[in-house]
Amino acid sequence: MALNILVAGGAGFVGSHLCDALLAQGHRVVCIDSFLTGSRQNLRPLRNHPGFTLIEQDICDPVQIDLPLDRVYNLACAASPPRYQADPVHTMMTCISGTGNLMRLAAQHGARFLQASTSEVYGDPERHPQSEDYWGNVNCTGPRACYDEGKRAAETLCFDWLRAGKGDVRVARIFNTYGPRMQPDDGRIVSNFLVQALRGDPLTVYGRGAQTRSFCFVSDLVAGLIALMEIDQNPGTPINLGNPGEFTVIELAKMVQEMIPTRSRIVYRPLPTDDPQRRRPDITRAKTILGWEPKVPLAEGLQETAAWFALTLGLDVPSRSGALVRA
Ligand SMILES: NC(=O)c1ccc[n+]([C@@H]2O[C@H](COP(=O)([O-])OP(=O)(O)OC[C@H]3O[C@@H](n4cnc5c(N)ncnc54)[C@H](O)[C@@H]3O)[C@@H](O)[C@H]2O)c1
């Protein structure tokens, strides 16, 4: 059955892939985005799609949609640290007022609501791997707090709303996700390394590079978000969505160096404040409740992402054999 679906943040990296996937399934999609960190380029393939509508708006302002809605996905929030720290008060208000506005909208329409939360709610975790029943270790006054605490407060709103019987609200805790359409300069680790290697610049490692991360390819994440939204029974708990493969930052840098033959060496810079030391999702709930787990291996996803950056930036494209081909 074709549904009417609102995607807030649909011009962003993950949101634009979600819009693509929902339209490909035959649904109608309304995208709301302020273009704070998203881009019109991401929506270019959808511009003339008859099922796609774009509304340029900040979700901190009251949201009124006169079209019918069955589902509301809230992905609107800057996700990379330099971007969400550029205007921390706005980041916090996006998480709180913006999420509240969209939950009210979903309730008015009787639509299901899905909140894109984050592994950052676990902060610098003292438990490893992170399962959903871990409450986290977050510095509420540090420079990352506008995002980490904003997303935690948004989760509180979601579960208060659910307990009060005001709507069918679901929460995905998303771990590091990468893929085509990341912004080349957004300061996230995968985009940093790939763009630096393609340009022949040094790869910047913060600290000694022993901190670990898990990397989920964007198509896997989108499948998980849709599975969580579409499961009939509301799970009533947050669900981790991420790839449980765990890599140190140095391991990732070396994979990139091997994949993109480059002059790039590794340079070390001081660790940013409150940088988490270990990250790996426990995805038992996603597997058992949603029947979901990621499929794309890191090497394959990195290759596809590198090829996309190369084409977008007009640089050399690494081929599967490792040879370089002019974009
Ligand atoms: N990509 C990841 O690794 C990751 C990890 C954890 C959580 N998430 C969450 O997933 C969501 C999408 O992340 P992304 O990587 O696509 O980020 P992104 O920055 O590429 O996309 C966010 C989108 O939201 C829009 N936006 C931001 N604030 C807005 C506001 N106040 N009103 C309207 N639009 C607004 C931006 O313009 C952008 O298009 C975010 O909520 C993020 O917190 C992402």
The ligand as a MOL file (V3000), in Angstrom:
LIG
                    3D

  0  0  0     0  0            999 V3000
M  V30 BEGIN CTAB
M  V30 COUNTS 44 48 0 0 0
M  V30 BEGIN ATOM
M  V30 1 N 25.3910 9.6950 9.7710 0
M  V30 2 C 25.6670 9.1790 10.9520 0
M  V30 3 O 26.7100 8.5490 11.1560 0
M  V30 4 C 24.6730 9.3290 12.0910 0
M  V30 5 C 24.9660 8.6960 13.3110 0
M  V30 6 C 24.0700 8.8470 14.3600 0
M  V30 7 C 22.8990 9.5670 14.1980 0
M  V30 8 N 22.6290 10.1500 13.0190 0 CHG=1
M  V30 9 C 21.4050 10.9470 12.9080 0
M  V30 10 O 20.7790 10.7370 11.6600 0
M  V30 11 C 20.2250 11.9600 11.1720 0
M  V30 12 C 20.7540 12.2520 9.7800 0
M  V30 13 O 22.1690 12.3600 9.8410 0
M  V30 14 P 23.0260 12.7160 8.5520 0
M  V30 15 O 24.3240 12.0450 8.7040 0
M  V30 16 O 22.2210 12.4960 7.3330 0 CHG=-1
M  V30 17 O 23.2430 14.2720 8.7970 0
M  V30 18 P 23.1280 15.5000 7.7650 0
M  V30 19 O 23.7000 16.6730 8.4710 0
M  V30 20 O 23.6880 15.1060 6.4530 0
M  V30 21 O 21.5560 15.6340 7.6000 0
M  V30 22 C 20.7480 16.3520 8.4880 0
M  V30 23 C 19.7020 17.0900 7.6660 0
M  V30 24 O 18.8440 17.8030 8.5650 0
M  V30 25 C 18.7010 19.1300 8.1080 0
M  V30 26 N 18.4620 19.9720 9.3050 0
M  V30 27 C 19.2910 20.1820 10.3470 0
M  V30 28 N 18.6910 20.9670 11.2660 0
M  V30 29 C 17.4610 21.2600 10.7690 0
M  V30 30 C 16.3700 22.0240 11.2720 0
M  V30 31 N 16.4220 22.6470 12.4460 0
M  V30 32 N 15.2510 22.1180 10.5010 0
M  V30 33 C 15.1760 21.4780 9.2990 0
M  V30 34 N 16.1900 20.7370 8.7820 0
M  V30 35 C 17.3080 20.6230 9.5190 0
M  V30 36 C 20.0060 19.4730 7.4200 0
M  V30 37 O 19.9050 20.5360 6.5070 0
M  V30 38 C 20.3160 18.1310 6.7370 0
M  V30 39 O 19.7150 18.0420 5.4750 0
M  V30 40 C 20.5720 13.0440 12.1980 0
M  V30 41 O 19.4640 13.2610 13.0360 0
M  V30 42 C 21.7080 12.4350 12.9800 0
M  V30 43 O 21.7350 12.8960 14.3050 0
M  V30 44 C 23.4960 10.0530 11.9540 0
M  V30 END ATOM
M  V30 BEGIN BOND
M  V30 1 1 1 2
M  V30 2 2 2 3
M  V30 3 1 2 4
M  V30 4 1 4 5
M  V30 5 2 4 44
M  V30 6 2 5 6
M  V30 7 1 6 7
M  V30 8 2 7 8
M  V30 9 1 8 9
M  V30 10 1 8 44
M  V30 11 1 9 10
M  V30 12 1 9 42
M  V30 13 1 10 11
M  V30 14 1 11 12
M  V30 15 1 11 40
M  V30 16 1 12 13
M  V30 17 1 13 14
M  V30 18 2 14 15
M  V30 19 1 14 16
M  V30 20 1 14 17
M  V30 21 1 17 18
M  V30 22 2 18 19
M  V30 23 1 18 20
M  V30 24 1 18 21
M  V30 25 1 21 22
M  V30 26 1 22 23
M  V30 27 1 23 24
M  V30 28 1 23 38
M  V30 29 1 24 25
M  V30 30 1 25 26
M  V30 31 1 25 36
M  V30 32 1 26 27
M  V30 33 1 26 35
M  V30 34 2 27 28
M  V30 35 1 28 29
M  V30 36 1 29 30
M  V30 37 2 29 35
M  V30 38 1 30 31
M  V30 39 2 30 32
M  V30 40 1 32 33
M  V30 41 2 33 34
M  V30 42 1 34 35
M  V30 43 1 36 37
M  V30 44 1 36 38
M  V30 45 1 38 39
M  V30 46 1 40 41
M  V30 47 1 40 42
M  V30 48 1 42 43
M  V30 END BOND
M  V30 END CTAB
M  END
